Amino acid sequence: MKCSQTRAVQTHIITYPHLNFHKTLFGGQLMAWLDETAGISAVRMSRAAIVTASVDHLDFLAPLKDRHSVCIDAYVSGVGIRSMEIFAKVIGEDLLSGERYLAGTCFMTFVVPKGAALPDKIEPETKEEQFICSGYEARKLARQEKRQESVDLANNIDLEMPWN
């Protein structure tokens, strides 16, 4: 399957009620939109019910200002046995001047239920897709190491409430 076949694009105008105290897009709102858009890409790849496993890396590169638009462009950038990585770029636009800027990048992992099958590979076509997909194996290895750290952390968390 080609990256372009998994592509999902979502565009929003930034206005109240999505603003923070700085009159820029609230980061939590952007994260919700990223999850939604990336989830569509994951379902296009799997044609199965998916679950967000992790937000692996999210970089906020520039603030998205009031009355600008935000465009989220997501596609599958790597495939495992039951998991897939989705890359998303966040593009801001000053709607009055037409100036566009890269506001963020994100890698997320989604999983399919046991028994669901994923295509064996993803085919990048553009220069950007080739660059992003070429780093999949290294990012996958880093995710696996981070996952073990998270398991170790969870095994050492006290669930008792201090006020009890």
Number of C-alpha atoms within 10 A of each C-alpha: 14 16 23 17 14 21 21 20 16 15 15 13 18 20 15 12 9 16 17 15 7 10 16 19 25 18 15 11 14 18 14 11 18 28 22 17 22 32 24 21 29 31 18 17 22 21 14 15 12 19 15 17 14 15 16 16 13 16 12 14 12 14 17 28 21 18 18 21 19 26 21 23 20 30 30 36 28 25 24 15 13 17 22 27 27 31 24 27 20 24 19 26 20 16 13 8 8 10 10 15 16 17 19 19 19 20 23 23 26 23 24 22 12 7 7 14 14 18 12 10 16 20 16 21 12 11 9 10 18 14 13 17 22 14 12 18 13 9 17 19 11 12 16 11 11 13 13 11 12 12 10 11 10 11 9 9 8 8 7 7 6 6 4 4
